[in-house]
Amino acid sequence: MSSTFNSQHRINIKEVEPECWKLIIEIEQFLARTSLDKQLRELIKIRTSQINKCAFCIDLHTKDALKLGETERRIFALSAWQESPLFSEKERAVLQLTEEITKINEAGLSDHTYGKISTLFSGNEIAQLIIAINHMNFLNRVAVSTKLIHPN
């Protein structure tokens, strides 16, 4: 008898903890009601998912971004946003914030990045950005740890 675990038998958190999943969805619904630009929120989701190597979320949020009018060219350039002229000053600041929060163990959130964000967004918007980035990190970790697979 093999002791190898079959990853297809990992739990579905949405099914086994529906009450908690409802709270997770409420955070997404809250973020959808904020003034944060929908396309910007999708860029956060895609970039966070790229960093965390969450194929399920990259697939899902790339499709969502395209439906919102995001261009394929910008999505293709997202993994190298620092080198690309395709992103605005605000987007670049948010992508830097996304990088630093997602990789929080490396150097934390720098004063430089926070200072830049604070010149471009209100206090409420900064809070919403931090919530959005951390929420996506949480969802990535759930998907990766349970080996959630996107459809072919």
C-alpha distance (Angstrom), angle and dihedral (degrees) to the residues before:
residue distance angle dihedral
M1 . . .
S2 3.80 . .
S3 3.79 120.3 .
T4 3.81 91.9 -155.5
F5 3.78 112.8 122.3
N6 3.80 116.3 -130.3
S7 3.80 107.5 -131.6
Q8 3.80 90.8 -152.0
H9 3.80 87.6 73.5
R10 3.80 96.1 61.4
I11 3.77 116.5 124.4
N12 3.77 126.2 -92.7
I13 3.80 102.7 -133.5
K14 3.80 92.2 -161.6
E15 3.82 89.0 59.1
V16 3.81 100.2 40.1
E17 3.82 96.9 40.5
P18 3.82 105.5 28.6
E19 3.81 93.6 156.6
C20 3.80 91.2 57.9
W21 3.80 91.5 42.8
K22 3.81 88.6 55.4
L23 3.83 88.8 58.7
I24 3.79 90.7 49.0
I25 3.82 90.1 53.3
E26 3.81 90.1 48.0
I27 3.81 89.3 60.2
E28 3.80 89.6 53.4
Q29 3.81 90.1 47.9
F30 3.82 90.2 50.0
L31 3.81 91.0 51.6
A32 3.82 90.5 49.1
R33 3.82 88.9 57.7
T34 3.81 94.3 52.8
S35 3.78 125.6 95.0
L36 3.81 91.5 -110.2
D37 3.78 111.1 124.0
K38 3.83 111.2 -102.4
Q39 3.80 93.7 -136.2
L40 3.79 90.7 49.7
R41 3.81 89.6 51.9
E42 3.81 89.3 52.6
L43 3.82 91.1 50.1
I44 3.82 87.6 53.8
K45 3.81 90.4 50.1
I46 3.79 94.4 47.9
R47 3.81 95.4 44.6
T48 3.80 93.0 46.4
S49 3.80 89.4 49.0
Q50 3.81 91.5 49.2
I51 3.79 91.2 53.3
N52 3.81 91.7 46.6
K53 3.83 92.0 43.3
C54 3.80 93.2 -126.5
A55 3.81 104.3 161.3
F56 3.81 92.7 -177.2
C57 3.81 93.1 56.3
I58 3.81 94.6 41.0
D59 3.80 89.0 54.9
L60 3.82 94.3 45.2
H61 3.79 97.8 45.2
T62 3.79 95.5 41.6
K63 3.81 87.8 57.8
D64 3.82 90.7 46.4
A65 3.81 91.7 49.4
L66 3.79 91.9 50.7
K67 3.82 90.1 50.9
L68 3.82 88.4 54.0
G69 3.80 91.3 53.7
E70 3.80 100.6 -95.8
T71 3.79 111.7 151.2
E72 3.79 125.3 -117.4
R73 3.79 89.0 -131.0
R74 3.82 92.8 60.0
I75 3.79 92.0 44.4
F76 3.81 90.0 51.4
A77 3.82 89.8 49.8
L78 3.79 95.1 46.3
S79 3.80 95.9 93.2
A80 3.83 87.8 57.4
W81 3.81 98.0 35.6
Q82 3.82 92.5 138.8
E83 3.81 89.3 64.4
S84 3.81 97.2 39.6
P85 3.82 126.4 91.8
L86 3.82 90.1 -157.0
F87 3.82 96.0 90.9
S88 3.81 128.1 77.5
E89 3.79 124.9 -125.4
K90 3.82 90.3 -101.4
E91 3.79 92.7 48.5
R92 3.80 91.5 48.1
A93 3.80 90.8 51.4
V94 3.81 91.1 49.6
L95 3.79 92.1 46.5
Q96 3.81 89.9 51.5
L97 3.81 88.8 49.4
T98 3.80 88.7 49.3
E99 3.81 92.1 50.8
E100 3.79 94.3 48.6
I101 3.80 96.0 45.4
T102 3.80 93.2 44.6
K103 3.82 89.8 49.5
I104 3.82 92.3 38.2
N105 3.81 92.3 143.5
E106 3.82 91.7 63.7
A107 3.81 101.2 61.3
G108 3.79 108.8 -29.0
L109 3.79 121.2 -123.0
S110 3.80 107.9 -38.9
D111 3.79 122.7 -130.3
H112 3.81 87.8 -127.8
T113 3.80 93.3 57.9
Y114 3.80 93.1 42.7
G115 3.80 90.4 48.3
K116 3.81 91.5 51.6
I117 3.81 92.0 48.3
S118 3.80 90.7 49.0
T119 3.81 90.9 57.8
L120 3.81 92.2 53.2
F121 3.81 104.2 37.6
S122 3.81 138.2 41.2
G123 3.79 122.1 -113.5
N124 3.81 90.9 -100.3
E125 3.79 91.4 49.6
I126 3.81 91.6 49.5
A127 3.80 89.6 51.9
Q128 3.81 89.8 48.5
L129 3.81 91.7 49.5
I130 3.80 91.7 50.5
I131 3.82 90.3 48.0
A132 3.83 91.5 47.7
I133 3.80 93.4 50.2
N134 3.80 93.9 45.8
H135 3.80 92.3 44.5
M136 3.80 90.1 54.3
N137 3.79 90.8 47.8
F138 3.81 88.8 53.0
L139 3.81 92.0 49.5
N140 3.82 91.2 47.6
R141 3.78 90.7 52.4
V142 3.80 92.0 50.0
A143 3.81 91.9 48.6
V144 3.81 95.0 45.3
S145 3.82 95.5 43.9
T146 3.80 92.2 49.0
K147 3.82 92.6 40.5
L148 3.78 93.4 -123.6
I149 3.80 106.3 -168.4
H150 3.79 125.3 -151.9
P151 3.80 117.2 -134.4
N152 3.81 118.1 -96.3
